[in-house]
């Protein structure tokens, strides 16, 4: 099969995307490390739990919501548990599942940290975009995410991070 | 200062962006791990070197081009060097700098791996977007990257990853 190389326009868009996503990840991680001693992923775990009924979620659902592997989630939750911000419980209704619960301490950290995090997201991203571009970004990213999750029937759902056992390589 | 929380539109765009970027990262890393035994960042190091004169770049310039810290780059290059894909040399013109050079082995791996990687980028992203959206994505990401790099004079350049010594936390 002949390789369908990227066009000049696609290459420019791809390089801009890779640069922006790495710089954004670095900015968010740095701000949250300084303010809360944790990277963005850990903050997202606390934020996701805070919005769930009973501030608790099954580990599988949490991994799906975060778009990461269960082993990566298990590693992160273990550290949050050690810091007293999250607690693990057996699921009452489903013996296979284990549940993560946000503790009061975790909720306090989240409430204290949220304003600075949101300010960083705003300053890094939304303050630089027009309302039209915010809509474009949502549409573009929704299409990409749906495609990669097989919502359009294209890719195999067994490949999705939260259905796999293997961990993400740490680079 | 009152927190400027995200609007409903901004929240939707933010969640879609975070989901798409995590899924894309996972897809690219997985494909490259399977085909070349390395994550996307390592592939990008080889690709960047292959395009430079003499297939070599100063470590500082390579870190800037990749938007990562020098310590993260040093770690990655050490592994690529161990695999014989990259070689480190002292910079002839500048005693402070060290240079990374793509070896013939590294070039072979890149040539063998590039078609599959480009196909994955295309299938994950460009095949799902209209030409208009490709242009929108470039413009949005260029604005974000320029802002975060201080190209608009807003943020302090000493904060940029490639000018720092501290490493990125591994989550």
Interface residues (C-beta under 8 A of the other chain):
Chain A: X3 X4 X5 X6 X9 X10 X12 X13 X14 X16 X17 X18 X19 X20 X21 X22 X23 X24 X25 X26 X27 X29 X30 X33 X39 X40 X41 X42 X44 X66 X67 X68 X69 X72 X76 X114 X115 X118 X119 X121 X122 X124 X125 X126 X128 X129 X131 X133 X134 X135 X136 X137 X138 X139 X140 X141 X142 X143 X144 X145 X147 X148 X149 X159 X161 X168 X169 X170 X171
Chain B: X3 X4 X5 X6 X9 X10 X12 X13 X14 X16 X17 X18 X19 X20 X21 X22 X23 X24 X25 X26 X27 X29 X30 X33 X39 X40 X41 X42 X44 X66 X67 X68 X69 X72 X76 X114 X115 X118 X119 X121 X122 X124 X125 X126 X128 X129 X131 X133 X134 X135 X136 X137 X138 X139 X140 X141 X142 X143 X144 X145 X147 X148 X149 X159 X161 X168 X169 X170 X171
